[in-house]
């Protein structure tokens, strides 16, 4: 069972997060100090500092731990911090304070871009992307036949990617991203890929990876997907952990809260003079 408060991790723990905070500076924009308190329905906490300017506390003092083999969903409104937390776990963002550790190999399914080079051929991009995923040349060569077969691009793999359609690029990127079996799989929504026939094939691949991955953390607004794949869930709200527990219980609490929030009257907007960022 997922632990709401992290302690010193033992060998059974795959993901450990302790008092994690992430502040993101806002380089451009204006905001009213009197309106800061009103911007609390979505997003993290807005901060105004006369010297540092505007920043957003996207994650605020988060603590939990996930054991090996657990399937954990991330629940919350847009801007609650779900995608940001996944990117911290993946090592894309560095926490401002606190600690975060992930044991084992990590694979992410955030998008199908993978930093592909349009001037390189599809085959060359397989090796480039595989290297970015942390694979050695021998490991990439071992999964190459599977990637080639799955993307169904044939001789186009020998042509530069600028000659590919959007659907062809998506096919190749998706085949690469889903070609490894990680210890920890991080998913930000379940995305479609290519035409309808390929979407069916891609959905089957996603389901297979989710079932075979040792540990899964997935953000989704689809309750049915969370119920299908996640035994536990974390409800994030404005960058903070609001609840952890069994998926059905967390979803019920989140849905009840959402209904109550929608029924509250909305205060009229206030438009005082803006405060510059610098």
C-alpha atoms as an extended CHARMM CRD file, in Angstrom:
* protein
*
       278  EXT
         1         1  UNK       CA              0.0000000000        0.0000000000        0.0000000000  PROA      1               0.0000000000
         2         2  UNK       CA              1.2850000000        3.4670000000       -0.8490000000  PROA      2               0.0000000000
         3         3  UNK       CA              2.5460000000        5.3670000000        2.1810000000  PROA      3               0.0000000000
         4         4  UNK       CA              1.3990000000        9.0130000000        2.5710000000  PROA      4               0.0000000000
         5         5  UNK       CA              4.5580000000        9.9340000000        4.4960000000  PROA      5               0.0000000000
         6         6  UNK       CA              7.9680000000        8.7410000000        3.4030000000  PROA      6               0.0000000000
         7         7  UNK       CA             10.4940000000        7.3230000000        5.8260000000  PROA      7               0.0000000000
         8         8  UNK       CA             13.9860000000        5.9480000000        5.2080000000  PROA      8               0.0000000000
         9         9  UNK       CA             13.4350000000        3.6420000000        2.2040000000  PROA      9               0.0000000000
        10        10  UNK       CA             14.2490000000       -0.0590000000        2.3110000000  PROA      10              0.0000000000
        11        11  UNK       CA             14.7290000000       -2.4950000000       -0.5780000000  PROA      11              0.0000000000
        12        12  UNK       CA             10.9720000000       -2.8760000000       -1.0750000000  PROA      12              0.0000000000
        13        13  UNK       CA             10.5860000000        0.7970000000       -2.0200000000  PROA      13              0.0000000000
        14        14  UNK       CA             10.7640000000        1.7640000000       -5.7070000000  PROA      14              0.0000000000
        15        15  UNK       CA              9.9750000000        5.4900000000       -5.4000000000  PROA      15              0.0000000000
        16        16  UNK       CA             10.7270000000        7.6610000000       -2.3980000000  PROA      16              0.0000000000
        17        17  UNK       CA              9.6840000000       11.3210000000       -2.1070000000  PROA      17              0.0000000000
        18        18  UNK       CA             10.3210000000       13.3670000000        1.0280000000  PROA      18              0.0000000000
        19        19  UNK       CA              9.1930000000       16.9910000000        1.5710000000  PROA      19              0.0000000000
        20        20  UNK       CA              9.5750000000       17.6690000000       -2.1420000000  PROA      20              0.0000000000
        21        21  UNK       CA              9.0170000000       21.2560000000       -3.2690000000  PROA      21              0.0000000000
        22        22  UNK       CA              9.4180000000       22.6450000000       -6.7750000000  PROA      22              0.0000000000
        23        23  UNK       CA              9.2620000000       26.3610000000       -7.5250000000  PROA      23              0.0000000000
        24        24  UNK       CA              9.1800000000       27.5010000000      -11.1350000000  PROA      24              0.0000000000
        25        25  UNK       CA             10.1820000000       31.0940000000      -11.9710000000  PROA      25              0.0000000000
        26        26  UNK       CA              7.9160000000       33.0520000000      -14.2990000000  PROA      26              0.0000000000
        27        27  UNK       CA             10.1430000000       35.0470000000      -16.6360000000  PROA      27              0.0000000000
        28        28  UNK       CA              7.4370000000       37.1920000000      -18.2090000000  PROA      28              0.0000000000
        29        29  UNK       CA              4.0090000000       38.4570000000      -17.2090000000  PROA      29              0.0000000000
        30        30  UNK       CA              2.1840000000       40.7190000000      -14.7960000000  PROA      30              0.0000000000
        31        31  UNK       CA              0.0380000000       39.8630000000      -11.8190000000  PROA      31              0.0000000000
        32        32  UNK       CA             -1.9410000000       41.7520000000       -9.2060000000  PROA      32              0.0000000000
        33        33  UNK       CA             -1.1290000000       41.0870000000       -5.5720000000  PROA      33              0.0000000000
        34        34  UNK       CA             -4.8240000000       41.4630000000       -4.7070000000  PROA      34              0.0000000000
        35        35  UNK       CA             -5.6650000000       38.7540000000       -7.2470000000  PROA      35              0.0000000000
        36        36  UNK       CA             -3.1080000000       36.2010000000       -6.0510000000  PROA      36              0.0000000000
        37        37  UNK       CA             -5.5010000000       34.7490000000       -3.4670000000  PROA      37              0.0000000000
        38        38  UNK       CA             -8.1650000000       34.3370000000       -6.1590000000  PROA      38              0.0000000000
        39        39  UNK       CA             -5.9250000000       32.1940000000       -8.3710000000  PROA      39              0.0000000000
        40        40  UNK       CA             -6.3230000000       29.1380000000       -6.1580000000  PROA      40              0.0000000000
        41        41  UNK       CA             -8.8260000000       27.0030000000       -8.0310000000  PROA      41              0.0000000000
        42        42  UNK       CA             -6.1730000000       25.7250000000      -10.4470000000  PROA      42              0.0000000000
        43        43  UNK       CA             -2.4020000000       25.6660000000      -10.5700000000  PROA      43              0.0000000000
        44        44  UNK       CA              0.1610000000       25.9140000000       -7.8120000000  PROA      44              0.0000000000
        45        45  UNK       CA              0.6980000000       28.7780000000       -5.3790000000  PROA      45              0.0000000000
        46        46  UNK       CA              1.5770000000       32.1200000000       -6.9630000000  PROA      46              0.0000000000
        47        47  UNK       CA              4.3750000000       34.0590000000       -5.2580000000  PROA      47              0.0000000000
        48        48  UNK       CA              5.4690000000       37.6770000000       -5.7190000000  PROA      48              0.0000000000
        49        49  UNK       CA              8.8770000000       38.7780000000       -4.4980000000  PROA      49              0.0000000000
        50        50  UNK       CA             10.1060000000       42.3530000000       -5.0650000000  PROA      50              0.0000000000
        51        51  UNK       CA             13.5630000000       41.0680000000       -5.9940000000  PROA      51              0.0000000000
        52        52  UNK       CA             12.9140000000       37.6470000000       -7.5410000000  PROA      52              0.0000000000
        53        53  UNK       CA              9.6730000000       38.5280000000       -9.3060000000  PROA      53              0.0000000000
        54        54  UNK       CA              6.8940000000       35.9820000000       -9.8490000000  PROA      54              0.0000000000
        55        55  UNK       CA              7.2210000000       32.2560000000       -9.2250000000  PROA      55              0.0000000000
        56        56  UNK       CA              4.8450000000       29.3110000000       -8.9890000000  PROA      56              0.0000000000
        57        57  UNK       CA              5.1300000000       26.6780000000       -6.2750000000  PROA      57              0.0000000000
        58        58  UNK       CA              4.1180000000       23.7680000000       -8.5050000000  PROA      58              0.0000000000
        59        59  UNK       CA              4.7580000000       21.1070000000       -5.8290000000  PROA      59              0.0000000000
        60        60  UNK       CA              4.6020000000       21.9190000000       -2.1380000000  PROA      60              0.0000000000
        61        61  UNK       CA              6.0950000000       19.6990000000        0.5930000000  PROA      61              0.0000000000
        62        62  UNK       CA              5.0560000000       16.3890000000       -0.9760000000  PROA      62              0.0000000000
        63        63  UNK       CA              5.9580000000       13.1390000000        0.8160000000  PROA      63              0.0000000000
        64        64  UNK       CA              5.1070000000        9.5340000000       -0.0950000000  PROA      64              0.0000000000
        65        65  UNK       CA              6.7030000000        6.2470000000       -1.0420000000  PROA      65              0.0000000000
        66        66  UNK       CA              5.7060000000        3.5750000000       -3.5540000000  PROA      66              0.0000000000
        67        67  UNK       CA              6.7920000000       -0.0400000000       -3.2500000000  PROA      67              0.0000000000
        68        68  UNK       CA              8.0050000000       -2.2420000000       -6.0870000000  PROA      68              0.0000000000
        69        69  UNK       CA              5.1570000000       -3.6430000000       -8.1540000000  PROA      69              0.0000000000
        70        70  UNK       CA              2.5660000000       -1.0600000000       -7.1600000000  PROA      70              0.0000000000
        71        71  UNK       CA              0.2800000000        0.6110000000       -9.7130000000  PROA      71              0.0000000000
        72        72  UNK       CA             -0.3740000000        4.1910000000       -8.6570000000  PROA      72              0.0000000000
        73        73  UNK       CA             -2.6190000000        6.7700000000      -10.3080000000  PROA      73              0.0000000000
        74        74  UNK       CA             -2.3080000000       10.5440000000      -10.0290000000  PROA      74              0.0000000000
        75        75  UNK       CA             -5.6580000000       12.3020000000       -9.6790000000  PROA      75              0.0000000000
        76        76  UNK       CA             -6.4530000000       16.0150000000       -9.7660000000  PROA      76              0.0000000000
        77        77  UNK       CA             -7.5820000000       18.9710000000      -11.8230000000  PROA      77              0.0000000000
        78        78  UNK       CA             -5.5390000000       20.5960000000      -14.5730000000  PROA      78              0.0000000000
        79        79  UNK       CA             -2.6340000000       22.4010000000      -12.9570000000  PROA      79              0.0000000000
        80        80  UNK       CA             -2.7470000000       20.2840000000       -9.7910000000  PROA      80              0.0000000000
        81        81  UNK       CA              0.8750000000       19.1540000000      -10.2730000000  PROA      81              0.0000000000
        82        82  UNK       CA              0.4280000000       15.6670000000      -11.7700000000  PROA      82              0.0000000000
        83        83  UNK       CA              2.5600000000       16.1660000000      -14.8860000000  PROA      83              0.0000000000
        84        84  UNK       CA              5.1230000000       18.1540000000      -12.9210000000  PROA      84              0.0000000000
        85        85  UNK       CA              5.4990000000       15.3660000000      -10.3670000000  PROA      85              0.0000000000
        86        86  UNK       CA              5.9990000000       12.7940000000      -13.1280000000  PROA      86              0.0000000000
        87        87  UNK       CA              8.7530000000       14.9230000000      -14.6300000000  PROA      87              0.0000000000
        88        88  UNK       CA             10.4670000000       15.2350000000      -11.2630000000  PROA      88              0.0000000000
        89        89  UNK       CA             10.3540000000       11.4430000000      -10.8920000000  PROA      89              0.0000000000
        90        90  UNK       CA             11.8210000000       11.1270000000      -14.4060000000  PROA      90              0.0000000000
        91        91  UNK       CA             14.6970000000       13.4610000000      -13.5490000000  PROA      91              0.0000000000
        92        92  UNK       CA             13.6070000000       16.1960000000      -15.9720000000  PROA      92              0.0000000000
        93        93  UNK       CA             12.9840000000       18.7300000000      -13.1850000000  PROA      93              0.0000000000
        94        94  UNK       CA             15.2340000000       19.1410000000      -10.1600000000  PROA      94              0.0000000000
        95        95  UNK       CA             13.4020000000       19.8000000000       -6.8760000000  PROA      95              0.0000000000
        96        96  UNK       CA             13.9300000000       23.1720000000       -5.2490000000  PROA      96              0.0000000000
        97        97  UNK       CA             14.0750000000       21.3900000000       -1.8990000000  PROA      97              0.0000000000
        98        98  UNK       CA             13.3960000000       17.9730000000       -0.4460000000  PROA      98              0.0000000000
        99        99  UNK       CA             14.4270000000       14.5500000000       -1.7560000000  PROA      99              0.0000000000
       100       100  UNK       CA             13.3420000000       12.2140000000       -4.5500000000  PROA      100             0.0000000000
       101       101  UNK       CA             14.7560000000        8.7900000000       -5.4520000000  PROA      101             0.0000000000
       102       102  UNK       CA             13.6960000000        6.1450000000       -7.9700000000  PROA      102             0.0000000000
       103       103  UNK       CA             15.1730000000        2.6280000000       -7.9780000000  PROA      103             0.0000000000
       104       104  UNK       CA             15.6250000000        0.7890000000      -11.2650000000  PROA      104             0.0000000000
       105       105  UNK       CA             15.3530000000        1.7020000000      -14.9320000000  PROA      105             0.0000000000
       106       106  UNK       CA             12.7660000000        4.3210000000      -15.9020000000  PROA      106             0.0000000000
       107       107  UNK       CA             10.7130000000        4.6610000000      -19.0620000000  PROA      107             0.0000000000
       108       108  UNK       CA              8.4270000000        7.6200000000      -19.7200000000  PROA      108             0.0000000000
       109       109  UNK       CA              5.4170000000        8.0250000000      -21.9560000000  PROA      109             0.0000000000
       110       110  UNK       CA              4.9000000000       11.7850000000      -21.9090000000  PROA      110             0.0000000000
       111       111  UNK       CA              4.8700000000       12.3970000000      -25.6700000000  PROA      111             0.0000000000
       112       112  UNK       CA              6.0610000000       10.7710000000      -28.8660000000  PROA      112             0.0000000000
       113       113  UNK       CA              8.6130000000       13.4490000000      -29.7950000000  PROA      113             0.0000000000
       114       114  UNK       CA             11.6610000000       11.8370000000      -28.1360000000  PROA      114             0.0000000000
       115       115  UNK       CA             13.8710000000       14.5700000000      -29.6160000000  PROA      115             0.0000000000
       116       116  UNK       CA             13.9900000000       12.9530000000      -33.0610000000  PROA      116             0.0000000000
       117       117  UNK       CA             16.2500000000       14.5220000000      -35.7020000000  PROA      117             0.0000000000
       118       118  UNK       CA             14.3220000000       15.3140000000      -38.8730000000  PROA      118             0.0000000000
       119       119  UNK       CA             17.5010000000       15.3830000000      -40.9730000000  PROA      119             0.0000000000
       120       120  UNK       CA             18.4810000000       11.8440000000      -39.9080000000  PROA      120             0.0000000000
       121       121  UNK       CA             16.9090000000        8.6850000000      -41.2780000000  PROA      121             0.0000000000
       122       122  UNK       CA             14.3490000000        6.6890000000      -39.3340000000  PROA      122             0.0000000000
       123       123  UNK       CA             16.9420000000        3.9950000000      -38.6950000000  PROA      123             0.0000000000
       124       124  UNK       CA             19.4720000000        6.5280000000      -37.4180000000  PROA      124             0.0000000000
       125       125  UNK       CA             16.8200000000        8.0140000000      -35.1510000000  PROA      125             0.0000000000
       126       126  UNK       CA             16.1620000000        4.6210000000      -33.6010000000  PROA      126             0.0000000000
       127       127  UNK       CA             19.7720000000        4.5280000000      -32.4100000000  PROA      127             0.0000000000
       128       128  UNK       CA             19.7160000000        8.2100000000      -31.3830000000  PROA      128             0.0000000000
       129       129  UNK       CA             16.5120000000        7.8350000000      -29.3840000000  PROA      129             0.0000000000
       130       130  UNK       CA             17.6510000000        4.5420000000      -27.8830000000  PROA      130             0.0000000000
       131       131  UNK       CA             20.7860000000        6.2520000000      -26.6190000000  PROA      131             0.0000000000
       132       132  UNK       CA             18.6660000000        9.0180000000      -25.0590000000  PROA      132             0.0000000000
       133       133  UNK       CA             16.6990000000        6.2990000000      -23.2900000000  PROA      133             0.0000000000
       134       134  UNK       CA             19.9450000000        5.0380000000      -21.7640000000  PROA      134             0.0000000000
       135       135  UNK       CA             20.4080000000        1.9380000000      -23.9280000000  PROA      135             0.0000000000
       136       136  UNK       CA             23.7520000000        0.6260000000      -25.1450000000  PROA      136             0.0000000000
       137       137  UNK       CA             24.3190000000       -0.0850000000      -28.8400000000  PROA      137             0.0000000000
       138       138  UNK       CA             23.9760000000       -3.8310000000      -28.3120000000  PROA      138             0.0000000000
       139       139  UNK       CA             20.6670000000       -3.3190000000      -26.4800000000  PROA      139             0.0000000000
       140       140  UNK       CA             19.3180000000       -1.1320000000      -29.2870000000  PROA      140             0.0000000000
       141       141  UNK       CA             20.3540000000       -3.7220000000      -31.8820000000  PROA      141             0.0000000000
       142       142  UNK       CA             18.5080000000       -6.3900000000      -29.8860000000  PROA      142             0.0000000000
       143       143  UNK       CA             15.1890000000       -4.5080000000      -29.9820000000  PROA      143             0.0000000000
       144       144  UNK       CA             15.6510000000       -3.1150000000      -33.5060000000  PROA      144             0.0000000000
       145       145  UNK       CA             13.6850000000       -5.9080000000      -35.2770000000  PROA      145             0.0000000000
       146       146  UNK       CA             10.7410000000       -5.3810000000      -32.9380000000  PROA      146             0.0000000000
       147       147  UNK       CA             10.7280000000       -1.6110000000      -33.5740000000  PROA      147             0.0000000000
       148       148  UNK       CA             10.9450000000       -2.0770000000      -37.3350000000  PROA      148             0.0000000000
       149       149  UNK       CA              8.1200000000       -4.5950000000      -37.3080000000  PROA      149             0.0000000000
       150       150  UNK       CA              5.8730000000       -2.5450000000      -35.0440000000  PROA      150             0.0000000000
       151       151  UNK       CA              6.1620000000        0.8150000000      -36.8510000000  PROA      151             0.0000000000
       152       152  UNK       CA              5.5060000000       -0.8060000000      -40.2720000000  PROA      152             0.0000000000
       153       153  UNK       CA              7.4970000000        1.8570000000      -42.1580000000  PROA      153             0.0000000000
       154       154  UNK       CA              9.5420000000       -0.5460000000      -44.2840000000  PROA      154             0.0000000000
       155       155  UNK       CA             12.0020000000        1.1720000000      -46.6330000000  PROA      155             0.0000000000
       156       156  UNK       CA             11.0080000000        4.5990000000      -45.3400000000  PROA      156             0.0000000000
       157       157  UNK       CA             13.3100000000        3.8800000000      -42.3900000000  PROA      157             0.0000000000
       158       158  UNK       CA             16.2240000000        4.5480000000      -44.7470000000  PROA      158             0.0000000000
       159       159  UNK       CA             14.9000000000        7.9950000000      -45.7220000000  PROA      159             0.0000000000
       160       160  UNK       CA             15.3240000000       11.2750000000      -43.7770000000  PROA      160             0.0000000000
       161       161  UNK       CA             12.4840000000       12.0000000000      -41.3850000000  PROA      161             0.0000000000
       162       162  UNK       CA             11.6540000000       15.3220000000      -43.0300000000  PROA      162             0.0000000000
       163       163  UNK       CA             10.0650000000       13.1850000000      -45.7530000000  PROA      163             0.0000000000
       164       164  UNK       CA              7.7140000000       11.5340000000      -43.2160000000  PROA      164             0.0000000000
       165       165  UNK       CA              4.1030000000       12.4990000000      -42.6290000000  PROA      165             0.0000000000
       166       166  UNK       CA              3.0020000000       13.3440000000      -39.0670000000  PROA      166             0.0000000000
       167       167  UNK       CA              1.4510000000        9.8940000000      -38.7480000000  PROA      167             0.0000000000
       168       168  UNK       CA              4.6360000000        8.1520000000      -39.8740000000  PROA      168             0.0000000000
       169       169  UNK       CA              6.7170000000       10.1400000000      -37.3960000000  PROA      169             0.0000000000
       170       170  UNK       CA              4.2740000000        9.2350000000      -34.6190000000  PROA      170             0.0000000000
       171       171  UNK       CA              4.4410000000        5.5560000000      -35.5330000000  PROA      171             0.0000000000
       172       172  UNK       CA              8.2390000000        5.4960000000      -35.3140000000  PROA      172             0.0000000000
       173       173  UNK       CA              8.4770000000        7.5290000000      -32.1110000000  PROA      173             0.0000000000
       174       174  UNK       CA              5.8070000000        5.4210000000      -30.4210000000  PROA      174             0.0000000000
       175       175  UNK       CA              7.4940000000        2.1670000000      -31.4440000000  PROA      175             0.0000000000
       176       176  UNK       CA             10.7890000000        3.3820000000      -29.9630000000  PROA      176             0.0000000000
       177       177  UNK       CA              9.2520000000        4.7050000000      -26.7280000000  PROA      177             0.0000000000
       178       178  UNK       CA              7.4470000000        1.4350000000      -26.0220000000  PROA      178             0.0000000000
       179       179  UNK       CA             10.2270000000       -0.9610000000      -27.0020000000  PROA      179             0.0000000000
       180       180  UNK       CA             11.8210000000       -1.3680000000      -23.5810000000  PROA      180             0.0000000000
       181       181  UNK       CA             10.5480000000       -3.0560000000      -20.4250000000  PROA      181             0.0000000000
       182       182  UNK       CA             11.3930000000       -0.6830000000      -17.5520000000  PROA      182             0.0000000000
       183       183  UNK       CA             11.4360000000       -1.2580000000      -13.8110000000  PROA      183             0.0000000000
       184       184  UNK       CA              9.3930000000        1.9450000000      -13.4090000000  PROA      184             0.0000000000
       185       185  UNK       CA              6.9420000000        3.2340000000      -16.0250000000  PROA      185             0.0000000000
       186       186  UNK       CA              5.7360000000        6.8490000000      -15.8630000000  PROA      186             0.0000000000
       187       187  UNK       CA              2.7390000000        7.7640000000      -18.0190000000  PROA      187             0.0000000000
       188       188  UNK       CA              1.1660000000       11.1970000000      -18.5220000000  PROA      188             0.0000000000
       189       189  UNK       CA             -2.2460000000       10.3290000000      -19.9720000000  PROA      189             0.0000000000
       190       190  UNK       CA             -2.6810000000        7.5570000000      -22.5440000000  PROA      190             0.0000000000
       191       191  UNK       CA             -2.1750000000        9.0420000000      -25.9750000000  PROA      191             0.0000000000
       192       192  UNK       CA             -3.2650000000        7.9140000000      -29.4220000000  PROA      192             0.0000000000
       193       193  UNK       CA             -0.8540000000        7.2820000000      -32.2620000000  PROA      193             0.0000000000
       194       194  UNK       CA             -1.2980000000        7.2460000000      -36.0260000000  PROA      194             0.0000000000
       195       195  UNK       CA             -4.4300000000        6.1300000000      -37.8590000000  PROA      195             0.0000000000
       196       196  UNK       CA             -7.2930000000        4.1190000000      -36.3720000000  PROA      196             0.0000000000
       197       197  UNK       CA             -5.7380000000        0.7200000000      -37.0970000000  PROA      197             0.0000000000
       198       198  UNK       CA             -2.4560000000        1.7670000000      -35.5180000000  PROA      198             0.0000000000
       199       199  UNK       CA             -4.2530000000        3.3010000000      -32.5070000000  PROA      199             0.0000000000
       200       200  UNK       CA             -5.7560000000       -0.1040000000      -31.7460000000  PROA      200             0.0000000000
       201       201  UNK       CA             -2.3300000000       -1.6830000000      -32.0230000000  PROA      201             0.0000000000
       202       202  UNK       CA             -0.8120000000        1.0780000000      -29.8820000000  PROA      202             0.0000000000
       203       203  UNK       CA             -3.4800000000        0.6650000000      -27.1990000000  PROA      203             0.0000000000
       204       204  UNK       CA             -2.7120000000       -3.0310000000      -26.9450000000  PROA      204             0.0000000000
       205       205  UNK       CA              0.9980000000       -2.2120000000      -26.6050000000  PROA      205             0.0000000000
       206       206  UNK       CA              0.3150000000        0.3180000000      -23.8480000000  PROA      206             0.0000000000
       207       207  UNK       CA             -1.8230000000       -2.1580000000      -21.9260000000  PROA      207             0.0000000000
       208       208  UNK       CA              0.8700000000       -4.8280000000      -22.2380000000  PROA      208             0.0000000000
       209       209  UNK       CA              3.5780000000       -2.4860000000      -20.9650000000  PROA      209             0.0000000000
       210       210  UNK       CA              1.4570000000       -1.3530000000      -18.0290000000  PROA      210             0.0000000000
       211       211  UNK       CA              0.7800000000       -4.9400000000      -17.0050000000  PROA      211             0.0000000000
       212       212  UNK       CA              4.4290000000       -5.9930000000      -17.3150000000  PROA      212             0.0000000000
       213       213  UNK       CA              6.1250000000       -2.9520000000      -15.7860000000  PROA      213             0.0000000000
       214       214  UNK       CA              7.2950000000       -3.5840000000      -12.2420000000  PROA      214             0.0000000000
       215       215  UNK       CA              6.0270000000       -0.2330000000      -10.9580000000  PROA      215             0.0000000000
       216       216  UNK       CA              3.5600000000        2.1210000000      -12.6370000000  PROA      216             0.0000000000
       217       217  UNK       CA              2.7530000000        5.7690000000      -11.9390000000  PROA      217             0.0000000000
       218       218  UNK       CA              0.1480000000        7.2510000000      -14.2670000000  PROA      218             0.0000000000
       219       219  UNK       CA             -1.6190000000       10.5930000000      -14.4580000000  PROA      219             0.0000000000
       220       220  UNK       CA             -5.0280000000       10.4820000000      -16.0820000000  PROA      220             0.0000000000
       221       221  UNK       CA             -8.4100000000       12.1880000000      -16.0930000000  PROA      221             0.0000000000
       222       222  UNK       CA            -10.0440000000        8.9370000000      -17.2200000000  PROA      222             0.0000000000
       223       223  UNK       CA            -11.4930000000        7.2120000000      -14.1470000000  PROA      223             0.0000000000
       224       224  UNK       CA            -12.0150000000        3.9590000000      -16.0680000000  PROA      224             0.0000000000
       225       225  UNK       CA             -8.3190000000        3.7760000000      -16.9770000000  PROA      225             0.0000000000
       226       226  UNK       CA             -7.2700000000        4.4750000000      -13.3820000000  PROA      226             0.0000000000
       227       227  UNK       CA             -9.6280000000        1.8120000000      -12.0670000000  PROA      227             0.0000000000
       228       228  UNK       CA             -8.3510000000       -0.6850000000      -14.6290000000  PROA      228             0.0000000000
       229       229  UNK       CA             -4.6320000000       -0.2630000000      -14.0400000000  PROA      229             0.0000000000
       230       230  UNK       CA             -4.1000000000        1.4140000000      -10.6500000000  PROA      230             0.0000000000
       231       231  UNK       CA             -4.7200000000       -0.2050000000       -7.2700000000  PROA      231             0.0000000000
       232       232  UNK       CA             -3.7090000000        2.9420000000       -5.3550000000  PROA      232             0.0000000000
       233       233  UNK       CA             -3.9330000000        6.6430000000       -6.1600000000  PROA      233             0.0000000000
       234       234  UNK       CA             -2.6470000000       10.0200000000       -5.0210000000  PROA      234             0.0000000000
       235       235  UNK       CA             -4.9350000000       13.0470000000       -5.2010000000  PROA      235             0.0000000000
       236       236  UNK       CA             -2.9860000000       16.2350000000       -5.8950000000  PROA      236             0.0000000000
       237       237  UNK       CA             -4.5580000000       19.6280000000       -5.3930000000  PROA      237             0.0000000000
       238       238  UNK       CA             -2.7220000000       22.9090000000       -6.0200000000  PROA      238             0.0000000000
       239       239  UNK       CA              0.6410000000       21.2000000000       -5.7220000000  PROA      239             0.0000000000
       240       240  UNK       CA             -0.1020000000       19.3710000000       -2.4700000000  PROA      240             0.0000000000
       241       241  UNK       CA             -1.0760000000       15.8080000000       -1.6030000000  PROA      241             0.0000000000
       242       242  UNK       CA             -4.7100000000       15.9220000000       -0.5400000000  PROA      242             0.0000000000
       243       243  UNK       CA             -5.3290000000       12.1800000000       -0.1880000000  PROA      243             0.0000000000
       244       244  UNK       CA             -3.7240000000        8.7760000000       -0.7700000000  PROA      244             0.0000000000
       245       245  UNK       CA             -5.2800000000        5.3410000000       -0.6760000000  PROA      245             0.0000000000
       246       246  UNK       CA             -7.1540000000        2.7950000000       -2.7220000000  PROA      246             0.0000000000
       247       247  UNK       CA             -8.0570000000        4.1250000000       -6.1620000000  PROA      247             0.0000000000
       248       248  UNK       CA            -11.8080000000        3.7450000000       -5.7170000000  PROA      248             0.0000000000
       249       249  UNK       CA            -11.7530000000        5.6110000000       -2.4100000000  PROA      249             0.0000000000
       250       250  UNK       CA             -9.5520000000        8.4370000000       -3.7210000000  PROA      250             0.0000000000
       251       251  UNK       CA            -11.6830000000        8.8550000000       -6.8560000000  PROA      251             0.0000000000
       252       252  UNK       CA            -14.8580000000        8.9950000000       -4.7660000000  PROA      252             0.0000000000
       253       253  UNK       CA            -13.3990000000       11.6970000000       -2.5070000000  PROA      253             0.0000000000
       254       254  UNK       CA            -12.0980000000       13.6700000000       -5.4880000000  PROA      254             0.0000000000
       255       255  UNK       CA            -15.4340000000       13.4950000000       -7.3040000000  PROA      255             0.0000000000
       256       256  UNK       CA            -17.3360000000       14.6090000000       -4.2070000000  PROA      256             0.0000000000
       257       257  UNK       CA            -14.9680000000       17.5460000000       -3.7840000000  PROA      257             0.0000000000
       258       258  UNK       CA            -15.3290000000       18.4890000000       -7.4710000000  PROA      258             0.0000000000
       259       259  UNK       CA            -19.1270000000       18.5410000000       -7.2220000000  PROA      259             0.0000000000
       260       260  UNK       CA            -19.0000000000       20.7410000000       -4.1120000000  PROA      260             0.0000000000
       261       261  UNK       CA            -16.4820000000       23.1020000000       -5.7300000000  PROA      261             0.0000000000
       262       262  UNK       CA            -18.6770000000       23.5490000000       -8.8050000000  PROA      262             0.0000000000
       263       263  UNK       CA            -21.6960000000       24.4250000000       -6.6670000000  PROA      263             0.0000000000
       264       264  UNK       CA            -19.9210000000       27.3270000000       -4.9210000000  PROA      264             0.0000000000
       265       265  UNK       CA            -20.6800000000       30.8310000000       -6.2660000000  PROA      265             0.0000000000
       266       266  UNK       CA            -17.8900000000       32.5250000000       -8.2040000000  PROA      266             0.0000000000
       267       267  UNK       CA            -16.7500000000       35.8970000000       -6.8660000000  PROA      267             0.0000000000
       268       268  UNK       CA            -16.6280000000       38.7990000000       -9.3550000000  PROA      268             0.0000000000
       269       269  UNK       CA            -13.1660000000       39.5160000000      -10.7650000000  PROA      269             0.0000000000
       270       270  UNK       CA            -11.0310000000       42.3510000000       -9.4220000000  PROA      270             0.0000000000
       271       271  UNK       CA             -8.8600000000       44.3770000000      -11.8080000000  PROA      271             0.0000000000
       272       272  UNK       CA             -6.4250000000       46.6280000000       -9.9030000000  PROA      272             0.0000000000
       273       273  UNK       CA             -3.2600000000       48.0430000000      -11.3990000000  PROA      273             0.0000000000
       274       274  UNK       CA             -0.8310000000       45.2600000000      -12.4240000000  PROA      274             0.0000000000
       275       275  UNK       CA              2.4630000000       44.6760000000      -10.6610000000  PROA      275             0.0000000000
       276       276  UNK       CA              5.4410000000       44.2070000000      -13.0500000000  PROA      276             0.0000000000
       277       277  UNK       CA              7.6720000000       41.1560000000      -12.7800000000  PROA      277             0.0000000000
       278       278  UNK       CA             10.7800000000       43.2340000000      -12.2730000000  PROA      278             0.0000000000
